[in-house]
Amino acid sequence: MWEVGPPYVLSQAVGLTLRAMPRLLVAIIAGLVSCQLGLLLTTLYLHRTLAHRGTTMRPALSFVCRALIWLSTGIRPREWAAVHRRHHAYTDVLGDPHSPVLEGYWRVQLWNIGLYKKAAHDPETLRKYSRDIKVDRWDKVLFNHGFVGLGLGYCIFWAFLGWEFALVAAAVHVVSYLLLNAAINAIGHQWGKRPYVGIATNNQWLALLTWGEGLHSNHHAAPTSARLSLAPGEVDLGWWVISLLRKLRLLEVRHSDVHFTALALQGMGRQAEGGGGGGGQTDDPGGEQSEGEREPELV
């Protein structure tokens, strides 16, 4: 007689629950879950690993992240990193590709994808800010073809939901992913707490929806930090995932302590009336720069 273990019982319970739920609700949940997967991959791989070198992934994990980003977003990692590094080089001044200070809140919130594509298709942006990221054979064959990846991602929805509800799941995924990503730039440079010098803000509620990315003031103060929660009470869910992957020896964290930028250290020093100090550095891709240092030195 076969023994029924907890995994079997759990799988049966999940299956019964899904069958009992209206298919429309299942499609909406699937879209939201896939959106969160895309946001997690964006912060872990595109942002903290590729753009800022805050972590270094094992080749196998890096490839899995590239493949899943291709399926869930169609983003070309090299372009994403270049646009983001340019944002740090020209934060909220002329040259920033998606600043609400320059473009207005609603334009960034609702049209961030258009602002991103304009910068991503600029050859000079790619030359300056992604020359350390090489195009390999996988990019040429697969990952540079974003619509192919998105099409295959839709086919996965189709296989489980049927084509009608796959359209619902895909629509929920695309809209929620674009709006939450845009909110990091729009809300994150408009409203919230500013513990460090600059216009970027912290919004813990947004951080909970974006795996830590809402702690935007912290990020601009210490761009190469793999951990975005810098104060007691702040929660960075992305850091929890990084810590787990680190224990599994699937990635390494660049800095054991927080390396603040020179600009952040100056602000901290002024706040403490000259009592600030630390180990800020700006000698890396994506490091916050002052005017006159617009092109980062690449490692």
For each residue, the residues with C-beta under 8 A, 3 or more apart:
1:
2:
3:
4: 8 9
5: 8 9
6: 9 10
7: 10 11
8: 4 5 11 12
9: 4 5 6 12 13
10: 6 7 13 14
11: 7 8 14 15
12: 8 9 15 16
13: 9 10 16 17
14: 10 11 17 18
15: 11 12 18 19
16: 12 13 19 20
17: 13 14 20 21
18: 14 15 21 26
19: 15 16
20: 16 17
21: 17 18 25 26
22: 25 26
23: 26 27 161 162 165
24: 27 28 165 168
25: 21 22 28 29
26: 18 21 22 23 29 30 161 165
27: 23 24 30 31 157 161 165 166 168 169 172
28: 24 25 31 32 168 169 172
29: 25 26 32 33
30: 26 27 33 34 157 160 161 169 172 173
31: 27 28 34 35 168 169 170 171 172 173 176
32: 28 29 35 36 172 173 176
33: 29 30 36 37
34: 30 31 37 38 72 153 157 169 173
35: 31 32 38 39 172 173 176 177 180
36: 32 33 39 40 211
37: 33 34 40 41 68 72
38: 34 35 41 42 69 72 73 173 177
39: 35 36 42 43 177 180 181 209 210 211 213
40: 36 37 43 44 211 238 241
41: 37 38 44 45 46 65 68 69 72 73
42: 38 39 45 46 47 69 73 75 80 181
43: 39 40 46 47 48 210 211 212 213 238
44: 40 41 47 48 49 55 65 211 238 241 242
45: 41 42 48 49 50 57 62 65 66 69 77
46: 41 42 43 49 50 51 69 75 77 80 81 84
47: 42 43 44 50 51 52 84 213
48: 43 44 45 51 52 54 55 226 238 242
49: 44 45 46 52 53 54 55 56 57 62 65 251
50: 45 46 47 53 77 80 81 133
51: 46 47 48 80 81 84 85 285 286
52: 47 48 49 223 224 284 285 286 287
53: 49 50 56 224 254 284 285 286 299
54: 48 49 223 224 225 226 253 254 255
55: 44 48 49 226 242 251 252 253 254
56: 49 53 251 252 254
57: 45 49 61 62 65 245 250 251
58: 61 62 249 250 251
59: 62 63
60: 63 64 250
61: 57 58 64 65 245 250 251
62: 45 49 57 58 59 65 66
63: 59 60 66 67 138
64: 60 61 67 68
65: 41 44 45 49 57 61 62 68 69
66: 45 62 63 69 70 77 138 143
67: 63 64 70 71 142 143
68: 37 41 64 65 71 72
69: 38 41 42 45 46 65 66 72 73 75 77
70: 66 67 73 74 75 142 143 146 149
71: 67 68 149 150 152 153 156
72: 34 37 38 41 68 69 149 153 173 177
73: 38 41 42 69 70 146 149 150 177
74: 70 146 147 149 150
75: 42 46 69 70 79 80 146
76: 79 80 120 139 143 144 146
77: 45 46 50 66 69 80 81 133 143
78: 81 82 126 130 133 135 139
79: 75 76 82 83 120 121 126 130
80: 42 46 50 51 75 76 77 83 84 120
81: 46 50 51 77 78 84 85 129 130 133 285 286
82: 78 79 85 86 119 120 125 126 128 129 130 133
83: 79 80 86 87 97 98 116 119 120 125 129
84: 46 47 51 80 81 87 88 286
85: 51 81 82 88 89 129 130 285 286 296
86: 82 83 89 90 95 96 97 119 125 128 129
87: 83 84 90 91 96 97 98 99 185
88: 84 85 91 220 223 286 287 288 289 296
89: 85 86 95 129 289 293 294 295 296
90: 86 87 93 94 95 96 294
91: 87 88 96 99 198 199 200 220 288
92: 96 99 101 102 189 198 199
93: 90 96 99 102 291
94: 90 102
95: 86 89 90 294
96: 86 87 90 91 92 93 99 101 102
97: 83 86 87 115 116 118 119 125
98: 83 87 103 108 112 115 116 119 185
99: 87 91 92 93 96 102 103 108 185 189
100: 103 104 105 107 108 109 185 186 189 190
101: 92 96 189 199
102: 92 93 94 96 99
103: 98 99 100 107 108 115
104: 100 107 108
105: 100 108 109 186 190
106: 109 110 186
107: 100 103 104 110 111 115
108: 98 99 100 103 104 105 111 112 115 182 185 186 189
109: 100 105 106 112 179 182 183 186 187
110: 106 107 182
111: 107 108 114 115
112: 98 108 109 115 116 178 181 182 185 186
113: 116 117 178 182
114: 111 117 118
115: 97 98 103 107 108 111 112 118 119
116: 83 97 98 112 113 119 120
117: 113 114 120 121
118: 97 114 115 121 122
119: 82 83 86 97 98 115 116 122 125
120: 76 79 80 82 83 116 117 125 126
121: 79 117 118
122: 118 119 125 126
123: 126 127
124: 127 128
125: 82 83 86 97 119 120 122 128 129 130
126: 78 79 82 120 122 123 129 130
127: 123 124 130 131
128: 82 86 124 125 131 295
129: 81 82 83 85 86 89 125 126 285 295 296
130: 78 79 81 82 85 125 126 127 133
131: 127 128 298
132: 285 298 299
133: 50 77 78 81 82 130
134:
135: 78 139 140 144
136: 139 140
137: 140 141
138: 63 66 141 142 143
139: 76 78 135 136 142 143 144
140: 135 136 137 144
141: 137 138
142: 67 70 138 139 145 148 149
143: 66 67 70 76 77 138 139 149
144: 76 135 139 140
145: 142 148 149
146: 70 73 74 75 76 149 150
147: 74 150 151
148: 142 145 151 152
149: 70 71 72 73 74 142 143 145 146 152 153
150: 71 73 74 146 147 153 154
151: 147 148 154 155
152: 71 148 149 155 156
153: 34 71 72 149 150 156 157 170
154: 150 151 157 158 166 170
155: 151 152 158 159
156: 71 152 153 159 160
157: 27 30 34 153 154 160 161 165 166 169 170
158: 154 155 161 162 163 166
159: 155 156
160: 30 156 157 166
161: 23 26 27 30 157 158 164 165 166 168 169
162: 23 158 165 166
163: 158 166 167
164: 161 167 168
165: 23 24 26 27 157 161 162 168 169
166: 27 154 157 158 160 161 162 163 169 170
167: 163 164 170 171
168: 24 27 28 31 161 164 165 171 172
169: 27 28 30 31 34 157 161 165 166 172 173
170: 31 153 154 157 166 167 173 174
171: 31 167 168 174 175
172: 27 28 30 31 32 35 168 169 175 176
173: 30 31 32 34 35 38 72 169 170 176 177
174: 170 171 177 178
175: 171 172 178 179
176: 31 32 35 172 173 179 180
177: 35 38 39 72 73 173 174 180 181
178: 112 113 174 175 181 182
179: 109 175 176 182 183
180: 35 39 176 177 183 184 209 210
181: 39 42 112 177 178 184 185 210
182: 108 109 110 112 113 178 179 185 186
183: 109 179 180 186 187 188 206 210 214
184: 180 181 187 188 206 210 213 214 216
185: 87 98 99 100 108 112 181 182 188 189
186: 100 105 106 108 109 112 182 183 189 190
187: 109 183 184 190 191 192 201 203 206 214
188: 183 184 185 192 200 201 203 206 213 214 216
189: 92 99 100 101 108 185 186 199 200 201 216
190: 100 105 186 187 201
191: 187 201 203
192: 187 188 201 202 203 206 214 216 217
193: 201 202 203 217
194: 197 198 199 200 201 202 217
195: 202 217 218 221 230 231
196: 200 217 218 220 221 264 267 268
197: 194 221 263 264 266 267 268
198: 91 92 194 217 220 221 263 264 267
199: 91 92 101 189 194
200: 91 188 189 194 196 216 217 219 220
201: 187 188 189 190 191 192 193 194 216 217
202: 192 193 194 195 207 214 215 216 217 218 234
203: 187 188 191 192 193 206 207 214 215 216
204: 207 208 214 215 234 235
205: 208 209 214
206: 183 184 187 188 192 203 209 210 213 214
207: 202 203 204 210 211 212 213 214 215 228 229 234 235 236 237
208: 204 205 214 235 237
209: 39 180 205 206 214
210: 39 43 180 181 183 184 206 207 213 214
211: 36 39 40 43 44 207 236 237 238 241
212: 43 207 215 228 229 235 236 237 238 239
213: 39 43 47 184 188 206 207 210 216 219 228 238
214: 183 184 187 188 192 202 203 204 205 206 207 208 209 210
215: 202 203 204 207 212 218 219 228 229 230 234 236
216: 184 188 189 192 200 201 202 203 213 219 220
217: 192 193 194 195 196 198 200 201 202 220 221
218: 195 196 202 215 221 222 225 228 229 230 231 234
219: 200 213 215 216 222 223 225 228
220: 88 91 196 198 200 216 217 223 261 264 288
221: 195 196 197 198 217 218 230 260 261 264 288
222: 218 219 225 230 258 259 260 261 264 280
223: 52 54 88 219 220 261 286 287 288
224: 52 53 54 254 255 259 281 284 286 287
225: 54 218 219 222 228 230 255 258 259
226: 48 54 55 239 242 253 254 255
227: 230 236 239 242 258
228: 207 212 213 215 218 219 225 234 236 238 239
229: 207 212 215 218 234 235 236 239
230: 195 215 218 221 222 225 227 234 258
231: 195 218 234
232:
233:
234: 202 204 207 215 218 228 229 230 231
235: 204 207 208 212 229
236: 207 211 212 215 227 228 229 239 240
237: 207 208 211 212 240 241
238: 40 43 44 48 211 212 213 228 241 242
239: 212 226 227 228 229 236 242 243
240: 236 237 243 244
241: 40 44 211 237 238 244 245
242: 44 48 55 226 227 238 239 245 246 251 253
243: 239 240 246 247
244: 240 241 247 248
245: 57 61 241 242 248 250 251
246: 242 243 249 250 251 252 253
247: 243 244
248: 244 245
249: 58 246
250: 57 58 60 61 245 246
251: 49 55 56 57 58 61 242 245 246
252: 55 56 246
253: 54 55 226 242 246 256
254: 53 54 55 56 224 226
255: 54 224 225 226 258 259
256: 253
257: 279
258: 222 225 227 230 255 278
259: 222 224 225 255 278 279 280 281
260: 221 222 264 265 268 278 279 280
261: 220 221 222 223 264 265 280 281 282 287 288
262: 265 266 280 281 282 290
263: 197 198 266 267 288 290
264: 196 197 198 220 221 222 260 261 267 268 280 288
265: 260 261 262 268 269 276 277 278 280
266: 197 262 263 269 270 276
267: 196 197 198 263 264 270 271
268: 196 197 260 264 265 271 272 276 278
269: 265 266 272 274 275 276 277
270: 266 267 273 274 276
271: 267 268 276
272: 268 269 275 276
273: 270
274: 269 270
275: 269 272
276: 265 266 268 269 270 271 272
277: 265 269
278: 258 259 260 265 268
279: 257 259 260
280: 222 259 260 261 262 264 265
281: 224 259 261 262 284 287
282: 261 262 287 288 289 293 296
283: 287 297
284: 52 53 224 281 287 296 297 299
285: 51 52 53 81 85 129 132 296 298 299
286: 51 52 53 81 84 85 88 223 224 296
287: 52 88 223 224 261 281 282 283 284 296
288: 88 91 220 221 223 261 263 264 282
289: 88 89 282 293 294 296
290: 262 263 293
291: 93 294
292:
293: 89 282 289 290 296
294: 89 90 95 289 291
295: 89 128 129
296: 85 88 89 129 282 284 285 286 287 289 293
297: 283 284
298: 131 132 285
299: 53 132 284 285
